[in-house]
Structures are given as structure tokens and as C-alpha cells.
Amino acid sequence: GHINETYLVEGGGDDAWMLQRVNHEIFPHVPELMENVRRVTTHLEEKRRRGELRDGERSLEFVPAQDGRMY
């Protein structure tokens, strides 16, 4: 929509990746936005490892770009 564009890339088997393009007019500070998302995702992953999420609940997994950035 107006906030971002989302794409689903499906690989072989169960592999799938969700890509999002952020609207820079809505979110002009992309590094700060992505740091907030990373913090929440890390928190949820830690809860998952401790067994604190319900069965079937998952968190995002970020795949860094070739330059190491998360956006």
C-alpha cells in the first residue's frame, strides 16, 4: 500500500522470503526504522529460544544485504 510494497519470493521446497520496499516519504529515517525492527525481532527470537512463544508462533529472520546492512 502507501507505507511499503511487499513481495513474496518462493524458492524450492519450503523456502520463501518476504521483501519489503519502504516508502521513504512515510519513513524518512530508514536506518532508525530498521534498528527498531531489529530490536523487536531479536527480542521475539530470544523469547522463542526460551520457549516463551506459543506453538507455531515465529519471529522474522533478517538476511543482511551483501554490504552487511539490514536494509
C-alpha positions, 0 to 999 in steps of 0.5 A: 500500500502507501507505507511499503510494497511487499513481495513474496519470493518462493524458492524450492521446497519450503523456502520463501522470503518476504521483501519489503520496499519502504516508502521513504516519504512515510519513513524518512529515517530508514536506518532508525526504522530498521534498528527498531525492527531489529530490536523487536525481532531479536527480542521475539527470537530470544523469547522463542529460544526460551520457549516463551512463544506459543506453538507455531508462533515465529519471529522474522529472520533478517538476511543482511544485504551483501554490504552487511546492512539490514536494509 
